[in-house]
Amino acid sequence: MKYTQLGRTGLKVSRLVLGTMNFGPQTDEPTSHGILDAALDAGLNFVDTANVYGWGENKGRTEEIIGTWFAQGGGRREKTVLATKVYGSMSREGETWPNEDRLSALNIRRAVEASLKRLQTDHIDLYQFHHIDRRTPFEEIWQAVDVLIQQGKILYAGSSNFPGYKIAQANETAARRGMVGLVSEQCLYNLAERRAEMEVIPAAQDYGLGVIPWSPLHGGLLGGVIKKEAEGGRRASGRSADALANSTVRAQVQAYEDLLDKHGLEPGETALAWLLTRPGVTGPIVGPRTAEQLESALRALELELSEEVLAGLDEIFPGPGPSPEAFAW
């Protein structure tokens, strides 16, 4: 396993992040525990979740699965850098009540306590804001975070799905309070979706945030989906199916698969390996449903892409260019 610092912090994390969104909805508890054990055995120490994972009537179920894994002992909690998130409503359907979502000081306090209980731990290493809150000022958010840090319930704060200007606002406000501020940004970023390069990633780099890309295969689009369909395998669904309905996108993906086939490379592993070459990236989130998918993701760590392959990928999936030149001069 390869490790790096999380942004400007002294925290050392693995260059792959284990995403757990499938734990519960698609992967049962014993299989989830097996994946967590296999990840830890491979040296993958960074585990990401969110309070709403489990979805629907089962919100919080994913954190519970991680909690029962920690409860098995064997150094599982001590070896894990644990990240979870707050923002989404935890109300059950038909039971909506005020202050059970967003980033008010009240909800942050309640959400942390609930996550700690489900996770069966006394602290969260990285507590992430799952979305911007247009109603709550950063002064209030940081006041709540400061209390939690002093209580030892969280160690670091991060953002997710923030635009560049909100990263700047958040950290400028934190600096005025003498706080560390955000140390990471979890954003949608992959070969097929590179808009984060325009503003988000530069802001993260300037403020010393580690970048944690989610959906590195763009919902399966970059995992060899056309070849799998042709061979009678699993058909595209969700985001990848919608994207392939566009003839331009389909042509891009076909060119991508042809390029990798020419060089004997596996699409999913290549997409992950490409992200590992990108400036500012701490590590992409992989969300395996099975142990086999985890093994495939781990192979990306050893994959070195040639300059020819990297140039070919840029030609097929060109980035937006820097800001403001991407849209001005």
C-alpha positions as CSV (number, residue, x, y, z in Angstrom):
1,M,0.0,0.0,0.0
2,K,1.1,3.5,-0.7
3,Y,0.4,6.4,1.7
4,T,0.3,10.2,1.5
5,Q,-0.5,13.1,3.8
6,L,-4.1,14.3,3.9
7,G,-3.7,17.8,2.5
8,R,-1.6,20.0,4.7
9,T,-2.2,17.8,7.8
10,G,0.2,15.4,9.5
11,L,-2.4,12.6,9.0
12,K,-1.1,9.7,6.8
13,V,-3.7,7.9,4.7
14,S,-3.8,5.2,2.0
15,R,-3.9,6.3,-1.6
16,L,-7.2,4.5,-2.1
17,V,-10.2,5.3,0.1
18,L,-12.7,2.5,0.9
19,G,-16.2,3.8,0.1
20,T,-19.0,2.1,2.0
21,M,-22.2,3.4,0.3
22,N,-23.0,-0.1,-0.9
23,F,-22.8,-1.6,2.6
24,G,-26.4,-2.4,3.6
25,P,-28.3,-1.6,0.4
26,Q,-26.3,-3.9,-1.9
27,T,-23.8,-5.7,0.3
28,D,-24.9,-7.6,3.4
29,E,-23.2,-7.3,6.8
30,P,-21.0,-10.4,6.7
31,T,-19.7,-9.6,3.1
32,S,-19.2,-5.9,4.1
33,H,-17.1,-7.0,7.1
34,G,-15.1,-9.3,4.8
35,I,-14.4,-6.4,2.5
36,L,-13.3,-4.2,5.4
37,D,-11.0,-6.9,6.7
38,A,-9.5,-7.5,3.3
39,A,-8.9,-3.7,2.8
40,L,-7.2,-3.5,6.2
41,D,-5.1,-6.5,5.4
42,A,-4.0,-4.8,2.2
43,G,-3.0,-1.7,4.2
44,L,-5.9,0.4,3.1
45,N,-6.6,2.5,6.2
46,F,-9.0,5.2,5.0
47,V,-12.7,4.4,5.3
48,D,-15.4,6.8,4.1
49,T,-19.1,6.7,4.9
50,A,-22.0,9.1,5.7
51,N,-24.8,9.2,8.2
52,V,-27.5,8.9,5.5
53,Y,-26.0,5.8,3.8
54,G,-28.4,2.9,4.0
55,W,-30.9,5.3,2.4
56,G,-34.7,5.4,2.7
57,E,-36.0,3.8,5.8
58,N,-32.5,2.4,6.6
59,K,-30.6,5.6,6.9
60,G,-27.6,5.0,9.3
61,R,-27.4,1.3,8.4
62,T,-24.0,1.6,6.8
63,E,-22.5,3.3,9.9
64,E,-24.0,0.5,12.0
65,I,-22.3,-2.1,9.8
66,I,-19.0,-0.4,10.3
67,G,-19.7,-0.1,14.0
68,T,-20.2,-3.8,14.4
69,W,-17.0,-4.4,12.5
70,F,-15.1,-2.1,14.9
71,A,-16.7,-4.0,17.8
72,Q,-14.9,-7.1,16.8
73,G,-11.7,-5.6,18.1
74,G,-8.4,-6.7,16.8
75,G,-7.1,-3.2,16.3
76,R,-9.8,-2.5,13.6
77,R,-10.7,1.0,15.0
78,E,-7.1,1.9,15.9
79,K,-5.8,1.1,12.4
80,T,-8.7,3.0,10.6
81,V,-8.9,6.6,9.6
82,L,-12.6,7.0,9.8
83,A,-14.5,9.6,7.8
84,T,-18.2,10.3,7.8
85,K,-20.5,13.1,6.7
86,V,-23.4,15.3,7.9
87,Y,-26.0,17.3,5.9
88,G,-28.8,15.1,4.6
89,S,-32.0,14.7,6.5
90,M,-32.1,11.7,8.9
91,S,-35.9,12.0,9.3
92,R,-37.9,8.9,8.3
93,E,-40.5,9.3,5.6
94,G,-43.6,11.0,7.0
95,E,-41.7,12.0,10.1
96,T,-39.9,15.1,8.9
97,W,-39.1,17.5,11.7
98,P,-37.1,20.8,11.8
99,N,-33.4,20.8,12.5
100,E,-32.8,17.2,11.4
101,D,-30.7,18.2,8.4
102,R,-28.2,20.8,7.1
103,L,-25.3,22.4,9.1
104,S,-26.9,24.2,11.9
105,A,-24.9,24.0,15.2
106,L,-27.9,22.0,16.6
107,N,-27.9,19.5,13.8
108,I,-24.2,19.1,13.8
109,R,-24.2,18.3,17.5
110,R,-27.0,15.8,17.2
111,A,-25.6,14.2,14.1
112,V,-22.2,13.6,15.6
113,E,-23.6,12.0,18.7
114,A,-25.8,9.7,16.6
115,S,-23.0,8.7,14.2
116,L,-20.7,8.0,17.2
117,K,-23.3,5.7,18.6
118,R,-23.9,3.8,15.3
119,L,-20.2,3.6,14.6
120,Q,-19.5,2.3,18.2
121,T,-16.5,4.7,18.6
122,D,-15.6,7.7,20.7
123,H,-14.4,9.9,17.9
124,I,-14.5,10.5,14.1
125,D,-11.2,11.3,12.4
126,L,-12.6,13.3,9.5
127,Y,-16.0,14.9,9.8
128,Q,-17.2,16.1,6.4
129,F,-19.9,18.6,5.3
130,H,-21.8,16.6,2.7
131,H,-23.0,19.7,0.8
132,I,-22.9,23.5,1.2
133,D,-25.6,25.0,3.5
134,R,-26.8,28.2,2.0
135,R,-28.7,29.1,5.1
136,T,-26.0,28.6,7.8
137,P,-23.1,31.0,8.1
138,F,-19.6,29.5,8.4
139,E,-19.1,31.3,11.7
140,E,-21.9,29.1,13.2
141,I,-20.5,25.9,11.6
142,W,-17.0,26.5,12.8
143,Q,-18.2,27.3,16.3
144,A,-19.9,23.9,16.4
145,V,-16.9,22.2,15.0
146,D,-14.6,23.9,17.5
147,V,-16.6,22.6,20.4
148,L,-16.5,19.0,19.0
149,I,-12.8,19.2,18.5
150,Q,-12.3,20.4,22.1
151,Q,-14.5,17.5,23.3
152,G,-12.4,15.1,21.3
153,K,-15.3,13.9,19.3
154,I,-13.9,14.9,15.9
155,L,-10.3,15.6,14.8
156,Y,-10.5,17.2,11.4
157,A,-13.2,18.8,9.2
158,G,-13.6,18.3,5.5
159,S,-16.0,19.3,2.7
160,S,-17.8,17.4,0.0
161,N,-19.4,18.8,-3.2
162,F,-18.2,22.3,-2.4
163,P,-17.6,24.9,-5.2
164,G,-14.2,26.6,-5.1
165,Y,-15.5,29.9,-3.7
166,K,-17.1,28.1,-0.7
167,I,-13.8,26.3,0.1
168,A,-12.3,29.8,0.1
169,Q,-15.1,31.2,2.3
170,A,-14.9,28.3,4.7
171,N,-11.2,28.5,5.2
172,E,-11.0,32.3,5.4
173,T,-13.6,32.2,8.1
174,A,-11.8,29.5,10.0
175,A,-8.5,31.4,9.7
176,R,-10.1,34.4,11.4
177,R,-11.1,32.2,14.3
178,G,-7.6,30.7,14.5
179,M,-8.8,27.3,13.4
180,V,-7.3,24.8,10.9
181,G,-10.4,24.8,8.7
182,L,-11.2,22.3,6.0
183,V,-8.4,19.8,5.3
184,S,-10.1,17.9,2.5
185,E,-12.6,18.2,-0.3
186,Q,-14.5,15.1,-1.7
187,C,-15.7,15.9,-5.2
188,L,-17.0,14.3,-8.3
189,Y,-13.9,13.8,-10.5
190,N,-12.9,11.3,-13.1
191,L,-11.8,11.1,-16.7
192,A,-15.3,11.7,-18.0
193,E,-16.1,14.5,-15.5
194,R,-13.1,16.9,-15.2
195,R,-14.9,20.2,-14.4
196,A,-13.4,20.1,-10.9
197,E,-10.0,21.0,-12.5
198,M,-11.3,24.5,-13.3
199,E,-12.0,25.9,-9.8
200,V,-12.4,23.2,-7.1
201,I,-9.1,21.5,-7.3
202,P,-7.1,24.7,-7.6
203,A,-8.9,26.1,-4.6
204,A,-8.2,22.9,-2.6
205,Q,-4.5,23.0,-3.6
206,D,-4.2,26.7,-2.6
207,Y,-5.8,26.1,0.8
208,G,-4.0,22.8,1.4
209,L,-6.9,20.5,1.1
210,G,-6.5,16.9,0.0
211,V,-8.8,16.0,-2.9
212,I,-10.8,12.8,-2.6
213,P,-12.6,12.0,-5.9
214,W,-15.9,10.1,-5.7
215,S,-17.3,8.1,-8.6
216,P,-13.9,7.5,-10.1
217,L,-15.5,5.2,-12.8
218,H,-18.4,7.6,-13.4
219,G,-21.1,5.2,-12.4
220,G,-19.4,2.3,-14.3
221,L,-19.0,4.3,-17.6
222,L,-15.2,3.9,-17.4
223,G,-15.2,0.3,-16.3
224,G,-15.3,-1.3,-19.8
225,V,-19.1,-1.1,-20.1
226,I,-19.3,-1.4,-23.9
227,K,-17.1,-4.5,-24.0
228,K,-19.1,-6.1,-21.2
229,E,-22.4,-5.4,-23.0
230,A,-20.9,-6.9,-26.2
231,E,-19.8,-10.0,-24.3
232,G,-23.3,-10.5,-22.7
233,G,-22.2,-9.2,-19.3
234,R,-23.8,-6.7,-17.0
235,R,-25.5,-4.0,-18.9
236,A,-25.0,-0.3,-18.1
237,S,-27.4,1.2,-15.7
238,G,-28.0,4.5,-13.9
239,R,-25.5,7.3,-14.8
240,S,-23.5,5.2,-17.3
241,A,-26.7,4.1,-19.2
242,D,-27.9,7.7,-19.4
243,A,-24.5,8.8,-20.6
244,L,-24.2,6.1,-23.3
245,A,-27.5,7.2,-24.8
246,N,-25.6,10.2,-26.0
247,S,-23.8,9.2,-29.3
248,T,-20.9,11.6,-28.6
249,V,-20.2,10.1,-25.1
250,R,-20.6,6.6,-26.5
251,A,-17.9,7.3,-29.2
252,Q,-15.6,8.7,-26.4
253,V,-16.1,5.6,-24.3
254,Q,-15.5,3.3,-27.3
255,A,-12.3,5.2,-28.1
256,Y,-11.2,4.9,-24.5
257,E,-11.8,1.1,-24.4
258,D,-10.0,0.7,-27.8
259,L,-7.0,2.6,-26.5
260,L,-6.7,0.5,-23.4
261,D,-7.3,-2.7,-25.3
262,K,-4.4,-1.7,-27.6
263,H,-2.1,-1.3,-24.5
264,G,-3.4,-4.4,-22.7
265,L,-4.9,-2.3,-19.9
266,E,-8.1,-2.9,-17.8
267,P,-10.5,0.1,-18.0
268,G,-11.5,0.3,-14.3
269,E,-7.9,0.0,-13.1
270,T,-6.7,2.5,-15.6
271,A,-9.4,5.1,-14.6
272,L,-8.2,4.8,-10.9
273,A,-4.5,4.9,-11.9
274,W,-5.1,8.1,-13.9
275,L,-6.6,9.8,-10.9
276,L,-3.6,8.8,-8.8
277,T,-1.4,10.8,-11.3
278,R,-3.5,14.0,-10.9
279,P,-2.1,16.9,-8.9
280,G,-3.7,17.4,-5.5
281,V,-5.4,14.1,-5.4
282,T,-5.1,12.2,-2.1
283,G,-6.8,9.1,-3.3
284,P,-10.0,8.1,-5.1
285,I,-12.9,6.5,-3.3
286,V,-13.6,2.9,-4.4
287,G,-16.9,1.4,-3.5
288,P,-16.7,-2.4,-4.0
289,R,-19.8,-4.6,-3.7
290,T,-17.6,-7.7,-3.6
291,A,-14.1,-8.7,-2.5
292,E,-13.2,-9.3,-6.1
293,Q,-13.9,-5.7,-7.0
294,L,-11.7,-4.6,-4.1
295,E,-8.8,-6.7,-5.5
296,S,-9.2,-5.1,-8.9
297,A,-9.1,-1.6,-7.3
298,L,-5.9,-2.5,-5.4
299,R,-4.2,-3.5,-8.6
300,A,-4.5,0.1,-9.8
301,L,-1.9,1.2,-7.2
302,E,0.8,-0.8,-9.0
303,L,-0.2,0.4,-12.5
304,E,2.1,2.9,-14.1
305,L,0.6,4.6,-17.2
306,S,3.0,5.5,-20.0
307,E,3.2,9.0,-21.4
308,E,1.6,7.7,-24.6
309,V,-1.4,6.3,-22.7
310,L,-1.8,9.5,-20.6
311,A,-1.7,11.6,-23.8
312,G,-4.3,9.4,-25.4
313,L,-6.6,9.7,-22.4
314,D,-6.3,13.5,-22.5
315,E,-7.1,13.5,-26.2
316,I,-10.3,11.4,-25.6
317,F,-11.3,13.2,-22.4
318,P,-9.9,16.7,-22.6
319,G,-10.0,18.7,-19.4
320,P,-11.7,22.2,-19.2
321,G,-8.4,24.0,-18.8
322,P,-7.5,26.4,-16.0
323,S,-9.7,29.2,-14.7
324,P,-10.4,31.9,-16.0
325,E,-8.9,30.9,-19.4
326,A,-11.4,28.1,-19.7
327,F,-14.2,30.6,-20.1
328,A,-12.5,34.0,-20.5
329,W,-8.9,35.0,-21.3
